[in-house]
Amino acid sequence: MSEHSDQQANSGKGRATPKRKDAEAKRKVNSLAPAVTKEAKARDKAAMIERRKEARAAYMRGEENALPARDRGPVRKFVRNYVDSHISIVEFFLPVIVIVLVLTVIPNRYIQLMAIIFMYTAMLYALVSGFFFTRKIRKEINQRFPGEPTKGLGMYGWLRSTQMRRMRAPSPLVSRGDKL
């Protein structure tokens, strides 16, 4: 027994066992902790801005991993390219509406009436052409991607066609008039 008590006396670590909370706090490294110094904050901010710029550039180039879920997949890419390869009068709908708003400010009843008639005509044309364009898109998808669901793809293409070409995101990858 004396041998056992001698081992206990000699094997001590020479300090008290730390409390669990103190040991965990010492061991823990929080990567989400905010930066403490101004230099670290500035470095983190610059890195975040750079990551956002890179992600935005990848999104605008149409890289698959940078696209949101609504734009991913070969069918959606085909729809975007199909829309971008066609010339559409509907993409000028927004500038037409701005012109109409300017014309309605002119204090001439005849000009105001003609501007409003022009606006409703443009709106009706956009809706009718959108209906036929969505049907055309669905037909192309059924030919090129048989068995692929077409739900929402016509509207996706039509809404893209209503945006001015240089404002489309992701940016157009094909030129107007290209054959797909």
Backbone torsions as a table, in degrees:
resi	resn	phi	psi	omega
1	MET	NA	-32.1	179.4
2	SER	-67.5	-30.6	178.0
3	GLU	-66.4	-39.2	179.6
4	HIS	-66.9	-41.2	-179.8
5	SER	-70.6	-29.5	177.0
6	ASP	-68.5	-36.8	178.4
7	GLN	-65.5	-40.9	-179.7
8	GLN	-65.1	-38.5	-178.4
9	ALA	-69.9	-36.7	-177.0
10	ASN	-84.5	-22.2	-175.1
11	SER	-90.8	5.2	-179.6
12	GLY	-67.2	154.0	-177.4
13	LYS	-91.7	-7.3	174.1
14	GLY	84.7	7.5	176.6
15	ARG	-152.2	165.2	-177.6
16	ALA	-78.4	150.6	177.0
17	THR	-69.7	128.0	-179.2
18	PRO	-69.5	154.8	176.5
19	LYS	-67.5	151.8	-176.8
20	ARG	-58.1	-44.0	-177.5
21	LYS	-61.8	-38.8	178.9
22	ASP	-69.0	-40.8	180.0
23	ALA	-65.5	-42.5	179.3
24	GLU	-66.6	-39.8	179.9
25	ALA	-64.8	-37.4	179.3
26	LYS	-69.0	-36.3	-176.8
27	ARG	-80.4	-26.1	-171.9
28	LYS	-75.8	132.4	174.3
29	VAL	-120.7	117.3	-176.8
30	ASN	-98.6	108.5	179.6
31	SER	-75.8	-15.2	179.3
32	LEU	-91.1	-2.7	-179.6
33	ALA	-64.9	141.3	-179.5
34	PRO	-67.9	153.3	178.6
35	ALA	-66.5	145.8	-173.7
36	VAL	-95.4	-41.5	-176.2
37	THR	-94.4	161.6	178.7
38	LYS	-63.8	-38.4	-179.9
39	GLU	-64.6	-41.1	179.6
40	ALA	-66.4	-39.8	178.1
41	LYS	-63.8	-44.3	179.9
42	ALA	-64.6	-40.1	178.9
43	ARG	-64.5	-43.5	178.2
44	ASP	-63.7	-41.2	-179.8
45	LYS	-65.4	-43.2	178.9
46	ALA	-63.9	-40.5	178.8
47	ALA	-64.9	-40.0	179.4
48	MET	-66.0	-41.7	178.6
49	ILE	-63.0	-41.8	179.1
50	GLU	-64.3	-42.0	178.0
51	ARG	-62.9	-40.5	178.7
52	ARG	-65.0	-41.2	178.2
53	LYS	-62.2	-44.0	179.3
54	GLU	-64.1	-42.1	179.3
55	ALA	-64.9	-41.2	179.2
56	ARG	-65.0	-42.7	179.1
57	ALA	-63.6	-41.3	177.7
58	ALA	-64.3	-39.4	177.7
59	TYR	-63.4	-44.9	-178.7
60	MET	-68.6	-28.0	175.9
61	ARG	-77.1	-12.9	178.8
62	GLY	84.1	22.1	178.2
63	GLU	-66.0	131.5	-172.2
64	GLU	-56.9	-41.8	-177.0
65	ASN	-73.8	-15.5	180.0
66	ALA	-95.8	-8.0	-177.5
67	LEU	-82.3	146.9	172.0
68	PRO	-69.8	165.8	-174.7
69	ALA	-56.8	-34.9	-176.8
70	ARG	-67.8	-18.6	-177.5
71	ASP	-108.4	2.7	-174.5
72	ARG	-85.8	154.6	172.8
73	GLY	107.7	156.4	-178.0
74	PRO	-68.4	-29.6	-179.7
75	VAL	-70.2	-45.3	178.2
76	ARG	-63.0	-38.9	177.7
77	LYS	-63.1	-40.9	177.5
78	PHE	-61.9	-43.4	-179.9
79	VAL	-61.4	-44.7	178.5
80	ARG	-59.8	-46.4	-179.6
81	ASN	-65.9	-37.4	178.9
82	TYR	-62.8	-46.4	179.4
83	VAL	-64.1	-43.8	-176.8
84	ASP	-69.0	-22.9	-179.6
85	SER	-84.5	-10.4	179.9
86	HIS	-103.4	145.8	174.6
87	ILE	-88.0	129.9	-178.1
88	SER	-130.6	130.1	176.8
89	ILE	-71.5	-25.3	-176.3
90	VAL	-63.9	-25.2	-179.7
91	GLU	-66.5	-15.8	178.3
92	PHE	-96.0	14.0	-179.1
93	PHE	-63.2	-43.7	-178.8
94	LEU	-62.7	-47.1	175.7
95	PRO	-62.3	-33.3	177.6
96	VAL	-63.3	-41.9	179.5
97	ILE	-64.4	-37.4	177.6
98	VAL	-63.8	-42.5	177.8
99	ILE	-62.5	-42.0	178.5
100	VAL	-61.5	-41.9	179.0
101	LEU	-62.3	-39.9	178.2
102	VAL	-65.6	-41.7	-178.8
103	LEU	-67.7	-30.6	179.9
104	THR	-73.5	-12.6	177.5
105	VAL	-80.7	-23.9	180.0
106	ILE	-64.9	130.5	-175.1
107	PRO	-77.7	38.2	177.2
108	ASN	-116.0	118.8	-176.4
109	ARG	-60.0	-38.3	-178.7
110	TYR	-64.3	-45.7	179.3
111	ILE	-64.7	-41.7	178.9
112	GLN	-62.0	-44.1	179.8
113	LEU	-63.9	-43.7	179.5
114	MET	-64.5	-37.6	178.7
115	ALA	-64.5	-43.3	-179.7
116	ILE	-68.0	-40.6	176.5
117	ILE	-62.2	-42.4	178.0
118	PHE	-61.6	-40.8	179.6
119	MET	-63.5	-47.1	-179.9
120	TYR	-66.3	-34.3	176.4
121	THR	-65.0	-44.1	178.3
122	ALA	-63.4	-39.4	178.9
123	MET	-65.2	-44.3	178.3
124	LEU	-63.0	-42.8	178.0
125	TYR	-61.2	-42.6	-179.7
126	ALA	-62.0	-41.8	-179.6
127	LEU	-68.1	-45.7	-178.7
128	VAL	-66.3	-46.0	179.5
129	SER	-66.0	-33.4	176.2
130	GLY	-63.3	-39.8	177.9
131	PHE	-60.2	-49.1	-179.1
132	PHE	-69.9	-34.5	179.5
133	PHE	-67.1	-40.2	178.2
134	THR	-64.4	-39.0	177.2
135	ARG	-63.8	-41.2	179.0
136	LYS	-63.3	-42.0	178.9
137	ILE	-63.0	-47.0	179.4
138	ARG	-59.8	-40.3	179.7
139	LYS	-63.1	-44.7	178.6
140	GLU	-62.6	-41.7	180.0
141	ILE	-64.7	-42.1	178.6
142	ASN	-63.2	-32.5	178.0
143	GLN	-75.2	-43.7	-174.2
144	ARG	-87.0	-29.6	-179.1
145	PHE	-128.5	72.1	-177.2
146	PRO	-62.5	138.4	179.0
147	GLY	85.0	-6.7	179.9
148	GLU	-81.8	133.4	179.1
149	PRO	-66.3	140.5	-177.1
150	THR	-106.9	6.0	-177.0
151	LYS	-61.5	124.0	176.9
152	GLY	84.1	-12.5	-176.3
153	LEU	-73.2	-34.9	177.6
154	GLY	-64.3	-44.5	178.6
155	MET	-65.7	-38.2	177.5
156	TYR	-58.4	-46.6	179.9
157	GLY	-68.4	-41.7	-178.8
158	TRP	-64.9	-43.1	179.1
159	LEU	-63.9	-36.2	176.1
160	ARG	-66.0	-36.6	-178.5
161	SER	-70.3	-20.4	179.2
162	THR	-81.8	-10.9	177.9
163	GLN	-87.8	144.0	175.9
164	MET	-63.5	141.7	-170.5
165	ARG	-53.5	-44.7	-176.0
166	ARG	-75.9	-9.4	179.2
167	MET	-100.9	2.3	-178.3
168	ARG	-74.3	142.1	177.4
169	ALA	-133.1	130.5	-7.6
170	PRO	-63.0	158.9	-176.3
171	SER	-60.3	149.0	177.2
172	PRO	-60.4	136.5	-179.9
173	LEU	-99.9	-14.0	-178.6
174	VAL	-120.2	157.7	177.4
175	SER	-87.9	161.4	175.8
176	ARG	-64.5	137.2	178.6
177	GLY	87.8	-5.6	177.8
178	ASP	-65.9	142.3	176.0
179	LYS	-87.9	134.4	179.4
180	LEU	-100.4	NA	NA
